[in-house]
């Protein structure tokens, strides 16, 4: 029979009181948010709809994220169908100081960045695709996904600079910068945007471009959701060949060194901006499994890919196919089952060296030895050897004129009790790799080598994401755009 001392009883009483206080706070928040939902419902048009948790299927679909750990149960979902209704909602939210979230595709990995216990704004109804008569630009609603966009543009002869796999939404991806299969040729996605259509935190409906609201235009190129809610953007298009070459190749763990050697040579030797790869090392008990995604913006296998020819694969899906088919062929859908919890993390280097790649290899080996004890499912590192693309960079919150190379850590696990352990392990891994990269002369902290916002782990400081000068400029812009700090009610990066 368990025994309790007087002191332990006092501690237990204090704990029960604290839990009850927290629960009461959560309950009151839910009640207040539900009132806000009702106020919005009474003022919006039939183009939009308020959905409550009782509508199980549609509610769950609207709040579902790629990582289940990024989802929350909100008081309601606002499926917004017009900028005017969004303006109405933001005014009510600002006046009531109700927490809210804005979701495009639901690919954000940081909890609370596009989810909330308050009002969850889904952009799914803002799914327009309007190709200009001369096909030089296309307006995309921020409720679209990239896969749907590519499918609809197929056969038009043009394409846009966007996401590399099925899943990510147009909205969050674009506002975070947007590394693409086309980045070598045209820059980041944000570099190709001609106009953002936005509802400001005070409800004003306006736009930002190179000649209108220029500071806001700068802020929306990597500044994420800190300055209002973007409903759509106008993107420059570019010619798209009917067929491209590429696909996924999986190699055995015994081929890790060969794949890393080929990756290093590809980075050093490739001069073809249409030839792009992503090399991934995924931790496993039999050793890291190397995978390579190949993309060539044309129908034929380019000479640069021959560097990998001597490595015998376990699986090779490379072929001629349409661009949209290649995007859909990358097997990311399985990840929704495998990744109940997870996160990304990152830092950038100015180059790739054999020793740095070996350090990534060592990290996967170290993590494989401990991941089972912490409910680990996937621990992988994505290496992205772009050719110089900085000449295409525009004035952007996320600085990339020096052609930084982002390293993406992608970890998932099954146990909520292990969240903090995995977050700490990701930070530890990045710190280890930064030290090696610094010794190799390919990393130093500063404005030119900041963390890519779409990959960065929650808690990253503003200077880490934007550099000190850009972070200061963003704070000034926010002061003018959002003096009431309405956007602070939505999850996202601190500025």
Phi, psi and omega in degrees: 000134183288146178245146178234131172279166178300318181295322180291326177296320177298318179295319179296319179298318179296321180295315180299318179298317180296316180297318180297322179296315178298314180300319179296320178296318179296317180298318180294320176301315180298318179297314180297317180295324178295322175298316178300319178302317179295321178297317179295316182301327181283353186239346183273164180272179179289351176291340183238170182207140171265130181237133182256163183303336180297335176276077197306308188291308182292323179296313180296322180294320183289331184258359183288134176246161178300316168267124181297334179291349179268357182267147173225160175269112182269167177293326177196165171249133169256107171277098188274134184245001179203157177295326180295317179292324177296319176301314178301314182297317181294325177296317179294315180299316180295319181291326182265353182054049181266130174303144178211171177218158176234127182233133174260278181259347179080026182263359179297133184266343182275123179304136178084358180279333174218032176216163187195155167278355181265236182264118181263113180266113176264132180266009191302332180283344178271072190241027182291148169228110185238104180274129181294160183300325180270002178062020180272341177220161175217134174268128180240126173292145185280006171267000180278160166258161179293322181299315178297323180297313180296322179298319183285330179279345182301133180093350179275343183087358179229164180212177177233161176276112184211204186294158187260349179222166175289145177125298184300145177275159179298322188294292183300319180301313182293318182289342176270355180124291172095078171285139191221165170298339183260006185299320178304324185272324191230359183093193176283164178306317182298335179288342183259359181279131180263336184198135170255128171265125194219149168253118183288164182303333179272004178097354179294132177263122184207194176214165178228136180207186181293340181237012177213125185053053188299320179296320177295321177301315175301313185295327183281355178264074181112346182279001174060223191258034185269357192232010182135189180244115179278128181267329179197169175216154176257122184251142169290141176260171175214159180297139179238119175299148180301328181232144172237171179241134176163184181152186182261136173237127178252129181249159179287157178304331180293347183260011184305310184296322178297318180293319179293321177298316180294324179295316178298318179293322178299315179298319183285327191254333187291125177244002183268108183294344179276349181260121186222144174225159164232121177260129181240135169250123180247124184296142178202159184294335179269008184111161181299137174266122177271135176230146177227128170266125180251138175217130171230127184280060181180169190281346188251154176290123182280160182300327183298332181286346180295343177300338182260000188296329183278002183258121184281122184271162169274328181211136180221110182257009183296138178191170168286133179196168176289160180300316181295325179292321178298315180301316182289340185282341181289123190282073178267342183299326179300330185298333181295329177280322186280340190244070180295330176223156180173175181198162170249159169207166191195163157204170185240149176237166178267357180186182177232135177233157178305321181293321178295317178297323177296324178294322175297317176303313181298323179297319180294324178294315181296318182290323179301329183287341185237350190294325181298323181292345182240024177070023183295141177245308179224136170221109185222159181232125180257122181255127189236090185274074177293155165280166181303125182235359187298337180293343178268356184293139174255176179294106191225147175302318175273108185283130181213021179294340179269011179057052178297149178254110182281136170258128182251121170266131183228104182243144172221156183205168188254345189252119176302330180294346183258007183306306185294326178298315182290321176300317179295322181293325177293317178296319179298318180296317178297319180297319178298314182289328175298319180298316179295315181298321178296318178295332179276355179078020181244011176209136166207142182295135180165178186297330185275347181229066179264171181280135178292120188304324182289345178254346193286145180281145177308142181098353177296134183287152180306319180295331178291331184269326190234350190082153186299318183294314180293323178298319178295319179296320179296321178297321179295318180296316179300321179302325179278319186282323189222063181297333179277356178057044177297320183291346174292343177284346178259147178293152179155188184288142169287145176241000000 
